[in-house]
Amino acid sequence: MQMKLMLAIALSHDAKLLILDEPTSGLDVLARDELMDILHAYIEDGEHSVLFSTHITADLERAADFITYITDGRLYYTGPKDEFEESFRLIKGGPDELAQLPADVVLGSHTYATGFDALVRSDGLDAVASVVSGLVVESASIDDIIRLTMPMIPIVT
């Protein structure tokens, strides 16, 4: 309720730029969706913008046109969200297939009892395909990228 009141006050000033710090933190799913709908309506006219920080990557997936990825005070990426996501692919395979992937192509991985998830740059897919066939290749979400690279290496594209 406090966030809604603060947002109502901010919107009542008709500011061209709204800056919010963790606006959806502590909200349940329905309240988050409602807040995101309000923010979408606010920027629809092309005259208003919203800048917000968040740890909830689903909010970025849903709302962001541009992202800036900062961790431990270091800037890893700033630019269009779509370019960030398109720069990476998530590869899934069986337990024995991860060891066959070229180490210089895999940016990060997580193993499970039944297989693995590995993150590679989109331009590194040819090197992977030439080694192992039958792997599942999917688009990587912002959450996948962060989960599989933190805090390993800079991912600036």
DOLUMMAR-874302 format. One record per residue: residue number from 1; residue in three letters; x, y, z of N, C-alpha, C in turn. Coordinates in Angstrom, 3 decimals, decimal comma, padded with zeros to 6 digits. Layout:
<nodes>
i_aa_n.east_n.north_n.up_ca.east_ca.north_ca.up_c.east_c.north_c.up
NUM_ala_X_Y_Z_X_Y_Z_X_Y_Z
...
</nodes>
This chain:
<nodes>
i_aa_n.east_n.north_n.up_ca.east_ca.north_ca.up_c.east_c.north_c.up
1_met_000,819_-001,188_000,000_000,000_000,000_000,000_000,868_001,260_000,000
2_gln_001,967_001,225_000,737_002,865_002,372_000,806_003,472_002,662_-000,571
3_met_003,847_001,599_-001,300_004,417_001,790_-002,634_003,389_002,429_-003,565
4_lys_002,133_001,998_-003,475_001,095_002,579_-004,328_000,915_004,065_-004,033
5_leu_000,943_004,424_-002,763_000,800_005,824_-002,385_001,971_006,647_-002,918
6_met_003,177_006,136_-002,736_004,360_006,852_-003,227_004,318_006,992_-004,750
7_leu_003,879_005,943_-005,431_003,783_005,996_-006,888_002,715_006,998_-007,327
8_ala_001,582_007,010_-006,642_000,514_007,963_-006,970_001,009_009,403_-006,823
9_ile_001,758_009,665_-005,768_002,309_011,007_-005,558_003,287_011,359_-006,678
10_ala_004,164_010,426_-007,012_005,152_010,675_-008,072_004,471_010,913_-009,414
11_leu_003,452_010,122_-009,731_002,761_010,269_-011,009_001,952_011,562_-011,078
12_ser_001,491_012,036_-009,940_000,666_013,249_-009,923_001,450_014,493_-010,335
13_his_002,757_014,444_-010,274_003,590_015,580_-010,661_003,863_015,617_-012,162
14_asp_003,434_014,590_-012,882_003,633_014,484_-014,325_005,098_014,676_-014,730
15_ala_005,981_014,079_-013,957_007,414_014,145_-014,264_007,692_013,365_-015,546
16_lys_008,636_013,832_-016,328_009,010_013,141_-017,567_009,831_011,885_-017,286
17_leu_010,565_011,889_-016,168_011,385_010,746_-015,780_011,041_010,356_-014,355
18_leu_010,694_009,106_-014,180_010,379_008,562_-012,866_011,513_007,616_-012,484
19_ile_012,166_007,862_-011,362_013,274_007,024_-010,898_012,808_006,266_-009,664
20_leu_012,861_004,937_-009,739_012,359_004,083_-008,661_013,437_003,099_-008,229
21_asp_013,559_002,906_-006,941_014,518_001,960_-006,376_013,765_000,739_-005,871
22_glu_013,961_-000,393_-006,546_013,319_-001,652_-006,173_011,808_-001,480_-005,983
23_pro_011,088_-000,978_-006,981_009,666_-000,685_-006,789_008,793_-001,913_-006,530
24_thr_009,221_-003,086_-006,980_008,390_-004,275_-006,793_008,865_-005,160_-005,652
25_ser_009,909_-004,742_-004,979_010,443_-005,528_-003,864_009,393_-005,631_-002,756
26_gly_009,161_-006,827_-002,299_008,219_-007,045_-001,205_006,767_-007,126_-001,632
27_leu_006,494_-006,980_-002,917_005,116_-007,062_-003,392_004,793_-008,490_-003,809
28_asp_003,536_-008,886_-003,623_003,136_-010,202_-004,109_002,977_-010,125_-005,632
29_val_002,767_-011,261_-006,247_002,735_-011,347_-007,714_001,651_-010,449_-008,310
30_leu_000,471_-010,438_-007,722_-000,615_-009,619_-008,260_-000,308_-008,130_-008,145
31_ala_000,229_-007,713_-007,013_000,584_-006,305_-006,826_001,713_-005,905_-007,778
32_arg_002,675_-006,825_-008,004_003,758_-006,546_-008,961_003,200_-006,337_-010,359
33_asp_002,300_-007,231_-010,765_001,693_-007,106_-012,092_000,936_-005,791_-012,232
34_glu_000,200_-005,424_-011,194_-000,557_-004,172_-011,227_000,383_-002,973_-011,347
35_leu_001,456_-002,984_-010,579_002,422_-001,892_-010,637_003,076_-001,812_-012,017
36_met_003,444_-002,946_-012,572_004,065_-002,946_-013,896_003,087_-002,434_-014,954
37_asp_001,798_-002,777_-014,823_000,786_-002,256_-015,748_000,693_-000,735_-015,658
38_ile_000,749_-000,209_-014,430_000,705_001,242_-014,223_001,909_001,906_-014,887
39_leu_003,083_001,313_-014,705_004,295_001,884_-015,302_004,252_001,825_-016,827
40_his_003,718_000,725_-017,372_003,567_000,622_-018,835_002,655_001,723_-019,361
41_ala_001,538_001,930_-018,683_000,596_002,973_-019,104_001,260_004,349_-019,048
42_tyr_002,119_004,546_-018,067_002,802_005,826_-017,875_003,742_006,158_-019,041
43_ile_004,400_005,158_-019,578_005,390_005,405_-020,640_004,825_005,263_-022,056
44_glu_003,579_004,811_-022,178_003,003_004,551_-023,499_002,997_005,757_-024,421
45_asp_002,881_006,950_-023,878_002,779_008,135_-024,731_004,112_008,546_-025,351
46_gly_005,194_007,904_-024,941_006,505_008,225_-025,487_007,109_009,503_-024,924
47_glu_006,399_010,169_-024,052_006,867_011,408_-023,427_007,434_011,168_-022,030
48_his_007,193_009,985_-021,487_007,620_009,668_-020,125_008,551_008,458_-020,144
49_ser_009,438_008,406_-019,169_010,369_007,277_-019,028_010,424_006,851_-017,572
50_val_010,792_005,599_-017,368_010,963_005,058_-016,023_012,338_004,418_-015,945
51_leu_013,066_004,768_-014,918_014,357_004,160_-014,613_014,205_003,503_-013,252
52_phe_014,428_002,172_-013,201_014,321_001,529_-011,894_015,377_000,460_-011,712
53_ser_015,759_000,292_-010,454_016,693_-000,775_-010,098_015,866_-001,949_-009,589
54_thr_016,361_-003,150_-009,839_015,641_-004,328_-009,369_016,561_-005,538_-009,321
55_his_016,213_-006,460_-008,455_016,851_-007,771_-008,425_015,903_-008,821_-009,010
56_ile_014,716_-008,392_-009,368_013,703_-009,306_-009,894_013,790_-009,271_-011,419
57_thr_014,474_-010,268_-011,966_014,741_-010,252_-013,403_013,468_-010,389_-014,237
58_ala_012,425_-010,981_-013,680_011,160_-011,080_-014,413_010,608_-009,692_-014,737
59_asp_010,848_-008,727_-013,858_010,412_-007,353_-014,126_011,155_-006,783_-015,328
60_leu_012,435_-007,092_-015,433_013,224_-006,629_-016,578_012,744_-007,283_-017,866
61_glu_012,507_-008,586_-017,794_012,037_-009,324_-018,972_010,749_-008,694_-019,494
62_arg_009,903_-008,291_-018,581_008,589_-007,775_-018,953_008,615_-006,311_-019,387
63_ala_009,437_-005,498_-018,750_009,280_-004,055_-018,902_010,428_-003,321_-019,582
64_ala_011,608_-003,842_-019,511_012,777_-003,044_-019,912_012,998_-003,014_-021,420
65_asp_013,372_-001,843_-021,908_013,872_-001,697_-023,274_015,396_-001,724_-023,252
66_phe_015,963_-001,097_-022,231_017,406_-001,038_-022,030_017,713_-001,520_-020,619
67_ile_018,855_-002,179_-020,461_019,267_-002,607_-019,128_020,713_-002,193_-018,884
68_thr_021,019_-002,043_-017,628_022,388_-001,853_-017,181_022,612_-002,895_-016,104
69_tyr_023,591_-003,752_-016,316_023,881_-004,842_-015,394_025,116_-004,461_-014,593
70_ile_024,903_-004,251_-013,298_025,975_-003,882_-012,377_025,988_-004,892_-011,245
71_thr_027,164_-005,377_-010,900_027,288_-006,235_-009,725_028,606_-005,918_-009,042
72_asp_028,580_-005,891_-007,739_029,760_-005,541_-006,941_030,390_-004,230_-007,405
73_gly_029,553_-003,283_-007,813_030,048_-001,978_-008,229_030,687_-001,935_-009,602
74_arg_030,642_-003,044_-010,331_031,244_-003,096_-011,671_030,157_-003,142_-012,732
75_leu_030,366_-002,364_-013,770_029,449_-002,347_-014,896_029,821_-003,474_-015,853
76_tyr_028,865_-004,375_-016,101_029,114_-005,487_-017,016_028,458_-005,277_-018,375
77_tyr_027,352_-004,570_-018,398_026,673_-004,334_-019,675_025,731_-003,150_-019,512
78_thr_025,615_-002,376_-020,557_024,562_-001,375_-020,662_024,178_-001,276_-022,125
79_gly_022,889_-001,359_-022,394_022,418_-001,304_-023,770_021,042_-001,915_-023,904
80_pro_020,622_-002,148_-025,139_019,302_-002,726_-025,375_019,174_-004,124_-024,758
81_lys_018,045_-004,354_-024,103_017,803_-005,651_-023,459_017,816_-006,781_-024,486
82_asp_017,179_-006,563_-025,631_017,099_-007,618_-026,642_018,479_-008,032_-027,145
83_glu_019,376_-007,064_-027,343_020,740_-007,392_-027,782_021,473_-008,201_-026,720
84_phe_021,257_-007,853_-025,461_021,872_-008,585_-024,352_021,430_-010,041_-024,379
85_glu_020,122_-010,258_-024,459_019,594_-011,625_-024,462_020,013_-012,397_-025,715
86_glu_020,014_-011,748_-026,864_020,356_-012,419_-028,116_021,838_-012,774_-028,217
87_ser_022,654_-012,197_-027,369_024,094_-012,464_-027,392_024,456_-013,811_-026,780
88_phe_023,493_-014,457_-026,122_023,775_-015,693_-025,396_022,758_-016,766_-025,745
89_arg_023,189_-018,020_-025,574_022,297_-019,163_-025,725_022,508_-020,095_-024,538
90_leu_021,434_-020,762_-024,161_021,467_-021,750_-023,096_021,494_-023,122_-023,752
91_ile_022,475_-023,920_-023,376_022,610_-025,266_-023,931_022,326_-026,263_-022,820
92_lys_021,524_-027,275_-023,155_021,187_-028,326_-022,190_021,564_-029,666_-022,790
93_gly_022,061_-030,535_-021,933_022,457_-031,848_-022,407_022,538_-032,851_-021,282
94_gly_022,955_-034,055_-021,636_023,091_-035,128_-020,667_024,317_-034,951_-019,793
95_pro_024,398_-035,718_-018,716_025,477_-035,554_-017,741_026,883_-035,676_-018,323
96_asp_027,068_-036,499_-019,331_028,406_-036,729_-019,885_028,790_-035,744_-020,989
97_glu_027,849_-034,979_-021,476_028,116_-034,119_-022,630_028,805_-032,802_-022,276
98_leu_028,665_-032,326_-021,055_029,276_-031,049_-020,683_030,792_-031,097_-020,836
99_ala_031,411_-032,194_-020,450_032,873_-032,316_-020,529_033,374_-032,267_-021,971
100_gln_032,509_-032,545_-022,934_032,906_-032,528_-024,339_032,874_-031,131_-024,958
101_leu_032,242_-030,184_-024,276_032,146_-028,825_-024,819_033,475_-028,099_-024,678
102_pro_033,843_-027,290_-025,654_035,098_-026,530_-025,555_035,044_-025,569_-024,364
103_ala_036,010_-025,670_-023,482_036,025_-024,859_-022,258_036,059_-023,364_-022,555
104_asp_036,688_-022,980_-023,662_036,789_-021,550_-023,971_035,483_-020,961_-024,506
105_val_034,505_-021,807_-024,778_033,212_-021,354_-025,285_032,185_-021,236_-024,157
106_val_032,301_-022,095_-023,156_031,337_-022,124_-022,051_031,653_-020,993_-021,073
107_leu_030,684_-020,090_-020,900_030,855_-018,963_-019,980_030,533_-019,342_-018,543
108_gly_029,662_-020,308_-018,386_029,273_-020,772_-017,061_028,348_-021,961_-017,212
109_ser_028,275_-022,777_-016,181_027,417_-023,956_-016,264_026,924_-024,356_-014,884
110_his_025,878_-025,147_-014,900_025,347_-025,726_-013,667_024,993_-027,171_-013,982
111_thr_025,474_-028,082_-013,169_025,196_-029,497_-013,408_024,112_-029,994_-012,460
112_tyr_023,344_-030,921_-012,967_022,280_-031,586_-012,226_022,546_-033,081_-012,313
113_ala_021,808_-033,861_-011,575_021,964_-035,317_-011,639_021,627_-035,838_-013,036
114_thr_020,712_-035,158_-013,716_020,254_-035,633_-015,019_020,867_-034,904_-016,206
115_gly_021,710_-033,908_-015,957_022,298_-033,176_-017,071_022,901_-031,858_-016,652
116_phe_022,875_-030,886_-017,560_023,508_-029,594_-017,284_022,825_-028,477_-018,053
117_asp_023,053_-027,263_-017,588_022,760_-026,031_-018,316_024,099_-025,350_-018,522
118_ala_024,371_-024,887_-019,716_025,608_-024,149_-019,988_025,267_-022,905_-020,791
119_leu_025,965_-021,837_-020,487_025,763_-020,583_-021,194_026,917_-020,361_-022,152
120_val_026,574_-020,044_-023,408_027,596_-019,731_-024,410_027,177_-018,465_-025,145
121_arg_028,144_-017,804_-025,742_027,813_-016,674_-026,610_027,167_-017,235_-027,877
122_ser_026,244_-016,501_-028,417_025,558_-016,945_-029,636_026,537_-017,219_-030,763
123_asp_027,598_-016,418_-030,848_028,579_-016,631_-031,919_029,485_-017,832_-031,658
124_gly_029,329_-018,493_-030,532_030,115_-019,684_-030,222_029,375_-020,985_-030,472
125_leu_028,169_-020,904_-031,028_027,366_-022,112_-031,241_027,987_-023,077_-032,235
126_asp_028,675_-022,574_-033,247_029,296_-023,458_-034,236_030,325_-024,370_-033,586
127_ala_031,104_-023,832_-032,659_032,117_-024,642_-031,970_031,463_-025,731_-031,137
128_val_030,314_-025,441_-030,575_029,597_-026,429_-029,763_028,987_-027,497_-030,661
129_ala_028,341_-027,087_-031,736_027,675_-028,026_-032,635_028,654_-028,988_-033,281
130_ser_029,879_-028,530_-033,521_030,859_-029,396_-034,165_031,371_-030,488_-033,229
131_val_031,160_-030,323_-031,932_031,658_-031,297_-030,962_030,574_-032,273_-030,528
132_val_029,416_-031,756_-030,230_028,343_-032,596_-029,697_027,055_-032,300_-030,457
133_ser_026,436_-033,339_-030,993_025,147_-033,135_-031,647_024,049_-033,596_-030,690
134_gly_022,863_-033,142_-030,920_021,739_-033,556_-030,093_021,547_-032,735_-028,830
135_leu_022,329_-031,679_-028,667_022,138_-030,805_-027,517_020,915_-029,924_-027,746
136_val_020,269_-029,544_-026,663_019,140_-028,625_-026,746_019,687_-027,203_-026,626
137_val_019,355_-026,357_-027,586_019,800_-024,961_-027,574_018,562_-024,082_-027,446
138_glu_018,577_-023,224_-026,427_017,442_-022,344_-026,166_017,921_-020,905_-026,044
139_ser_016,987_-019,981_-026,154_017,292_-018,587_-025,844_017,608_-018,498_-024,360
140_ala_018,541_-017,650_-024,012_018,889_-017,453_-022,604_018,110_-016,265_-022,058
141_ser_017,536_-016,445_-020,888_016,849_-015,339_-020,226_017,873_-014,501_-019,464
142_ile_017,469_-013,331_-019,032_018,349_-012,505_-018,208_018,737_-013,278_-016,957
143_asp_017,787_-013,986_-016,384_018,061_-014,787_-015,193_019,108_-015,858_-015,476
144_asp_019,003_-016,544_-016,620_020,002_-017,556_-016,999_021,390_-016,934_-017,106
145_ile_021,468_-015,783_-017,756_022,760_-015,127_-017,971_023,405_-014,756_-016,644
146_ile_022,629_-014,158_-015,763_023,164_-013,760_-014,458_023,521_-014,984_-013,624
147_arg_022,625_-015,961_-013,598_022,828_-017,166_-012,775_024,077_-017,936_-013,190
148_leu_024,356_-017,975_-014,473_025,459_-018,800_-014,955_026,774_-018,046_-015,143
149_thr_026,774_-016,742_-014,971_028,033_-016,003_-015,102_028,496_-015,353_-013,812
150_met_027,620_-015,087_-012,884_028,020_-014,372_-011,661_028,892_-015,239_-010,801
151_pro_029,934_-014,776_-010,270_030,627_-013,518_-010,521_031,841_-013,733_-011,400
152_met_031,766_-014,636_-012,339_032,936_-015,106_-013,071_033,652_-014,079_-013,931
153_ile_033,037_-013,682_-015,023_033,769_-012,879_-016,005_032,927_-011,716_-016,495
154_pro_033,553_-010,689_-016,988_032,793_-009,606_-017,613_032,075_-010,132_-018,853
155_ile_030,840_-009,710_-019,039_030,058_-010,196_-020,174_029,683_-009,078_-021,124
156_val_030,398_-007,975_-021,085_030,103_-006,850_-021,966_030,163_-007,332_-023,406
157_thr_029,124_-006,988_-024,162_029,070_-007,420_-025,563_029,355_-006,271_-026,485
</nodes>
